[in-house]
Amino acid sequence: MFSNLKELIAVYAMPLPLFVIFLGLAALLFFSGRRRGGFGLGALATVMLLLAACSPLADRLLEPLESRYPPLRISGDETWVETIVVLGGGWQPERGGSSLSRLNESSLFRLTEGLKLMQDFPQARLVVSGGSRREGMPPVAEAYAQAAAELGVSAVELVVLDWPTDTASEARAVRDLLDRGSRPLLVTSASHMPRAMAHFRAVGLDPVAAPTHRLVNPGVAWNLAYWLPTSQALSKTERALHEYMGLAALVWEH
């Protein structure tokens, strides 16, 4: 029940679906004779969508999430590293080509970072995680495993957790695999890292953040183009809202 409600909120509490809902309500008001109210609601919905699609707002929302955990610094003395955990993202199994080419952007960044860390810590094993919510669709962990094998990772070095379908269940699956208090390197997108760290700590693990896939560029010049609405900025706003809602839901997931 909670899982279904969480998915509904995650889908409909986003700028574009809310814009469509508000626009529909505005049309109802307009054609029922309350033209001023309908026009006002439609204008408000349009302004909200345009703001959500502007980089200044998108970056302001996303930057606090991405900057919470800095990039992992490697000194060469981390002999304690035994496990690298790569959290699930998305992929398109029906797309042609190698498994690597069928990973979406966030999954590709996550797996690449995990494989790079394996080179830094050859004593560590790689744990890839991620199930599938869609019936008949292979889990993303399977795609990770196939892509890792294509790049030379042996089955001995790899652990596949192909059933967790959200971050909370991924944390529990990794806890069941490791000892309580273990310190795995945790690889996920920078914006997702605060929520992921909170979930893993909630189940008794002590992960070390290894964020990747940063979307905010702090040094970007604030020129005119930066203020114009774009689909990329809208996507960043949606990502930030998704993470803030996920953080708010943590109390009900453990």
C-alpha positions in Angstrom: 0.0 0.0 0.0 2.7 2.5 1.0 4.8 1.4 -2.0 2.0 2.1 -4.4 1.2 5.5 -2.8 4.9 6.4 -2.9 5.0 5.6 -6.7 1.8 7.6 -7.4 3.2 10.7 -5.5 6.6 10.3 -7.3 4.8 10.4 -10.7 2.2 13.1 -10.2 3.8 15.5 -7.8 6.2 16.6 -10.5 6.1 19.9 -12.5 4.8 18.6 -15.8 1.9 16.4 -14.4 1.0 19.2 -12.0 0.9 21.6 -14.9 -1.5 19.4 -16.8 -3.7 18.9 -13.7 -3.8 22.6 -13.0 -4.5 23.4 -16.6 -7.4 21.0 -16.6 -8.8 22.6 -13.5 -8.3 26.0 -15.1 -10.3 24.9 -18.2 -13.1 23.6 -15.9 -13.3 27.0 -14.1 -13.1 28.9 -17.4 -15.9 27.1 -19.1 -18.1 27.0 -16.0 -18.3 30.7 -16.0 -15.5 31.5 -13.6 -13.2 32.9 -16.3 -11.1 35.1 -14.1 -10.3 32.2 -11.7 -9.6 29.9 -14.7 -7.3 32.3 -16.3 -5.5 33.0 -13.1 -5.0 29.3 -12.3 -3.8 28.7 -15.9 -1.3 31.6 -15.7 0.0 30.3 -12.3 0.5 26.8 -13.7 2.4 28.2 -16.7 4.6 30.4 -14.5 5.4 27.4 -12.2 6.3 25.2 -15.1 8.6 27.8 -16.7 10.3 28.4 -13.3 10.8 24.7 -12.8 12.5 24.6 -16.3 15.0 27.4 -15.5 18.5 26.4 -14.5 18.9 28.9 -11.6 16.0 27.3 -9.7 16.9 23.7 -10.8 20.5 24.2 -9.7 19.5 25.8 -6.4 17.3 22.8 -5.6 19.8 20.2 -6.7 23.1 21.7 -5.4 22.5 21.1 -1.7 21.9 17.4 -2.4 24.9 17.0 -4.6 27.3 18.8 -2.4 26.4 16.9 0.8 29.0 14.3 0.1 32.3 15.3 -1.7 34.0 13.1 -4.2 35.8 10.2 -2.6 39.5 10.9 -1.9 41.8 7.9 -2.2 45.1 7.9 -0.3 46.2 4.4 -1.1 46.0 3.2 2.5 42.4 2.1 2.5 43.1 -1.6 3.1 39.8 -1.9 4.9 37.8 -1.6 1.7 36.3 -5.0 1.0 33.0 -4.2 -0.7 31.9 -1.7 -3.4 28.1 -1.4 -3.7 26.7 0.1 -6.9 23.0 1.0 -6.5 20.5 0.4 -9.3 19.2 2.9 -11.8 17.5 2.2 -15.1 18.1 0.6 -18.4 16.5 -0.2 -21.8 16.7 -4.0 -22.3 14.9 -3.8 -25.6 17.6 -1.5 -27.1 20.2 -3.1 -29.3 23.9 -3.3 -28.6 25.9 -4.3 -25.6 24.6 -4.4 -22.1 26.7 -1.3 -21.3 25.0 0.7 -24.1 21.6 -0.2 -22.8 22.2 1.3 -19.4 20.6 4.8 -18.9 22.8 7.7 -18.0 22.8 7.4 -14.2 23.3 3.6 -14.3 26.2 4.1 -16.7 27.9 6.6 -14.4 27.4 4.4 -11.4 28.7 1.2 -12.9 31.7 3.1 -14.4 32.6 4.5 -11.0 32.2 1.1 -9.4 34.6 -0.5 -12.0 37.1 2.4 -11.5 37.0 1.8 -7.7 37.7 -1.9 -8.3 40.9 -0.9 -10.0 41.8 1.3 -7.0 40.9 -1.5 -4.6 41.7 -4.8 -6.3 41.0 -6.7 -3.0 37.3 -5.6 -3.0 34.3 -7.4 -4.5 31.7 -5.5 -6.5 28.0 -5.7 -5.4 25.5 -4.6 -8.0 22.0 -4.0 -7.0 18.6 -3.3 -8.6 15.4 -5.2 -9.3 12.6 -4.5 -11.7 9.2 -3.1 -11.0 7.8 -4.0 -14.4 6.7 -7.5 -15.0 8.7 -9.3 -17.5 11.5 -6.7 -17.5 15.0 -8.1 -16.5 16.4 -6.4 -13.4 19.1 -3.7 -13.8 21.4 -5.7 -11.6 21.5 -8.3 -14.4 22.5 -5.6 -16.9 25.2 -4.4 -14.5 26.6 -7.9 -14.2 26.5 -8.5 -18.0 28.2 -5.1 -18.6 30.9 -5.8 -16.0 31.5 -9.2 -17.5 31.9 -7.6 -20.9 34.6 -5.4 -19.4 36.5 -8.2 -17.9 35.1 -8.6 -14.3 35.0 -12.2 -13.3 32.0 -13.8 -11.6 34.1 -14.4 -8.5 34.5 -10.7 -8.0 30.8 -10.0 -8.5 27.7 -10.3 -6.3 24.3 -9.7 -7.9 21.3 -8.5 -5.9 18.6 -8.6 -8.4 15.4 -8.3 -6.3 15.5 -4.9 -4.4 13.2 -2.4 -6.1 14.0 0.7 -4.1 16.7 2.2 -2.0 15.3 1.0 1.3 15.2 -2.6 0.1 18.7 -2.3 -1.4 20.0 -1.2 2.0 18.4 -4.2 3.7 19.7 -6.6 1.0 23.3 -5.3 1.4 22.9 -5.5 5.3 21.9 -9.2 5.0 25.0 -9.8 2.8 27.5 -8.0 5.1 28.1 -7.9 8.8 26.4 -5.1 10.8 28.7 -2.1 11.0 30.4 -3.0 7.8 31.9 -0.1 5.8 31.2 -0.6 2.1 32.0 2.0 -0.5 28.5 3.2 -1.7 28.3 4.3 -5.3 25.3 6.2 -6.6 24.4 9.5 -8.2 25.4 12.6 -6.2 21.9 13.8 -5.8 20.7 10.4 -4.6 23.6 10.0 -2.1 22.0 11.7 0.9 19.0 9.5 0.8 21.1 6.4 0.1 23.4 7.0 3.0 20.4 7.6 5.3 18.9 4.3 4.3 22.1 2.3 4.8 22.8 3.9 8.2 19.2 3.1 9.2 19.8 -0.6 8.8 23.1 -0.6 10.8 25.7 -0.2 8.1 28.5 2.5 8.0 28.9 3.2 4.3 31.5 5.5 2.8 30.1 7.7 0.1 31.5 7.5 -3.4 29.2 9.9 -5.4 29.2 10.2 -9.1 27.1 11.7 -11.9 27.0 15.3 -10.7 24.7 17.5 -12.7 25.3 20.9 -11.2 28.3 22.9 -12.5 29.1 25.5 -9.8 31.4 27.4 -12.2 28.8 28.0 -14.9 28.5 31.5 -16.2 25.1 33.1 -15.6 24.5 34.3 -19.1 21.1 34.8 -20.8 20.9 31.2 -22.0 21.3 30.0 -18.4 17.9 31.7 -17.5 16.0 30.3 -20.5 13.7 27.3 -19.8 15.1 24.0 -21.0 14.1 20.3 -20.7 17.4 19.6 -19.1 16.7 22.1 -16.3 13.2 20.6 -15.9 14.7 17.2 -15.5 17.1 18.5 -12.8 14.2 20.0 -10.9 12.3 16.8 -11.1 15.3 14.8 -9.8 15.7 17.2 -6.9 12.0 17.0 -6.0 12.1 13.2 -6.2 15.0 13.1 -3.7 13.5 15.6 -1.3 10.2 13.6 -1.2 12.3 10.4 -0.7 14.1 11.9 2.2 10.7 13.0 3.7 9.4 9.4 3.4 12.4 7.8 5.2 10.6 7.8 8.5 8.0 5.4 7.1 10.4 3.0 5.4 12.4 1.8 8.5 
